Amino acid sequence: MNNRNYDSYCGLYCGACDILTAYKTGHKTRFSYFWSGTLLKRFLRAQGVDFQDDESLELKCNGCKSDSLFINCKTCEIRKCAVGKKVDHCTDCTEYPCSTLVGRKKIEGLLPHIKSTHSNLDAIKSKGVDWWLSEQEKQWQCPECRTSFGWYTTTCGTCGKDLRKSTFTFTFLQSALLKLGLRLASLKKS
């Protein structure tokens, strides 16, 4: 497996992304279901993003640094900035930590996987990306059968092991608050 695409500019480990995991394995979590259909369209409109057709909204991704990206990743401001500045990670930028990266803190309560970006970037900078990728791969594998799983996976899709102690929670309340935020943002754009 080439896990190089699982390295991101902002410090997220794409190998544990629920969208990427759903695409690779077919196992969807509450989080990957959240980003489908009407809600995704509402989010993109609120962001001012044009999308051509429903095919561009599919839950397909091979990682942040690949050519096959989920539309939210394709339109990510942090990714666009890093690509434009030709940096491998945000910590390589002279403006780190910038307002765009720091601004993501606002949604950490709703999307707790984002909290790991700063410590991940520190680990990449101090120990190297290959060491970090290796550690992340171990962290996001089922302890029973070694199957990779996503940030919000509750049960291993292969062996059925309960993974809730190893993952983040995406509750109904988080989902409802995100939906409300997206609805309000789309109303502001109208």
C-alpha positions in Angstrom: 0.0 0.0 0.0 1.2 3.5 -0.8 0.2 5.5 2.2 1.9 8.7 0.9 -1.4 10.0 -0.2 -2.6 9.7 3.4 -0.3 12.6 4.3 -2.1 16.0 4.2 -1.0 19.6 4.1 -2.8 20.5 7.4 -1.8 17.4 9.5 -4.9 15.3 9.1 -4.3 11.6 8.5 -6.3 10.9 5.3 -6.0 7.1 6.0 -8.5 7.5 8.8 -10.9 9.7 6.9 -14.4 8.3 6.9 -15.0 9.4 3.3 -11.8 7.7 2.1 -12.5 4.6 4.2 -16.1 4.4 2.8 -14.8 4.7 -0.7 -12.1 2.1 -0.2 -14.1 -0.4 1.9 -17.8 0.4 1.3 -18.3 0.6 5.1 -20.0 3.9 5.9 -20.2 5.6 9.2 -22.6 8.2 10.5 -20.1 10.8 9.5 -19.8 9.6 5.9 -23.6 9.3 5.6 -23.8 12.9 6.8 -21.8 14.2 3.8 -24.1 12.8 1.1 -26.9 14.2 -1.1 -28.8 17.3 -0.2 -26.7 18.3 2.8 -23.5 18.3 0.8 -25.1 20.4 -1.9 -26.2 22.9 0.8 -22.7 23.0 2.2 -21.1 23.6 -1.1 -23.6 26.4 -2.0 -22.9 28.0 1.4 -19.2 27.9 0.5 -19.9 29.4 -2.9 -18.6 26.3 -4.6 -20.0 25.3 -8.0 -20.4 21.6 -8.7 -21.1 20.3 -12.1 -23.2 17.2 -11.4 -24.1 14.6 -8.8 -21.1 12.5 -9.8 -18.8 15.2 -8.5 -20.5 14.8 -5.1 -19.7 11.1 -4.7 -17.9 9.9 -1.6 -14.7 9.2 -3.5 -11.2 10.2 -2.4 -7.7 8.8 -2.5 -6.2 11.3 -0.1 -5.4 15.0 0.1 -2.2 14.8 -2.1 -3.8 12.6 -4.8 -5.6 13.6 -8.0 -8.8 11.9 -6.9 -10.4 14.1 -4.2 -13.8 14.3 -2.4 -15.3 17.6 -3.3 -14.8 19.1 0.2 -11.1 18.3 0.0 -10.9 19.6 -3.6 -12.3 22.9 -2.4 -10.3 23.1 0.9 -8.7 26.6 1.4 -5.8 25.1 3.3 -5.1 22.6 0.5 -5.3 25.4 -2.1 -3.0 27.6 -0.2 -0.4 24.9 0.4 -0.4 23.8 -3.3 -0.2 27.4 -4.4 2.8 28.1 -2.0 4.4 24.7 -3.0 4.7 23.6 0.7 4.4 20.0 1.8 2.9 20.9 5.2 1.5 24.0 6.8 4.5 24.1 9.1 6.8 24.7 6.1 5.0 28.0 5.4 6.4 31.3 6.7 2.9 32.3 7.8 2.3 29.2 10.0 0.1 29.2 11.9 -2.1 31.4 9.6 -5.6 32.6 10.3 -7.1 30.0 7.9 -5.6 27.1 9.9 -6.3 28.7 13.3 -9.9 29.4 12.1 -10.6 25.7 12.0 -10.6 25.7 15.8 -14.2 27.0 15.7 -15.4 23.6 14.5 -13.3 21.3 16.6 -16.2 20.7 19.0 -18.3 19.5 16.2 -15.6 17.7 14.3 -13.1 16.5 16.9 -10.7 14.8 14.4 -9.6 18.3 13.5 -8.1 18.8 17.0 -5.2 16.5 16.1 -3.8 18.7 13.2 -1.5 20.8 15.3 0.1 17.9 17.2 0.3 15.9 14.0 2.1 18.8 12.2 4.5 19.1 15.2 5.2 15.3 14.9 5.8 15.6 11.2 8.2 18.5 11.7 10.2 16.9 14.5 10.2 13.2 13.5 9.5 13.2 9.8 6.5 12.4 7.6 7.5 8.7 7.2 7.6 8.1 10.9 4.3 10.0 11.4 2.6 8.0 8.6 3.8 4.7 10.2 2.5 5.7 13.6 -0.9 6.9 12.2 -1.3 3.7 10.2 -0.8 1.7 13.5 -3.2 4.0 15.4 -6.0 3.6 12.9 -5.9 -0.2 12.5 -8.2 -2.6 14.3 -6.2 -4.2 17.2 -7.8 -7.6 16.4 -7.5 -8.0 12.6 -5.4 -5.0 11.5 -8.1 -3.6 9.2 -7.9 0.2 8.7 -10.8 2.2 10.1 -12.0 5.8 10.1 -12.1 8.5 12.7 -15.8 7.9 13.5 -16.0 4.2 13.0 -17.7 2.4 15.9 -17.2 -1.2 14.9 -14.6 -2.9 12.7 -16.1 -3.7 9.3 -14.1 -7.0 9.1 -14.1 -8.6 12.5 -16.8 -6.7 14.4 -14.6 -5.4 17.2 -16.0 -2.5 19.1 -13.7 0.5 18.3 -15.5 3.3 20.2 -12.6 3.7 22.6 -10.2 4.3 19.7 -12.3 6.7 17.7 -14.1 10.0 17.9 -17.8 10.4 18.4 -20.1 12.0 15.9 -23.4 12.3 17.7 -26.9 13.2 16.6 -26.4 16.6 18.3 -23.2 17.3 16.4 -25.0 16.4 13.2 -27.9 18.6 14.0 -25.7 21.6 14.9 -23.7 21.2 11.7 -26.9 21.0 9.7 -28.2 24.1 11.4 -24.9 25.9 10.7 -25.0 24.9 7.1 -28.6 26.0 6.7 -27.8 29.4 8.3 -24.7 29.8 6.1 -26.7 29.0 3.0 -29.4 31.6 4.0 -26.7 34.3 4.3 -25.4 33.5 0.7 -29.0 33.9 -0.7 
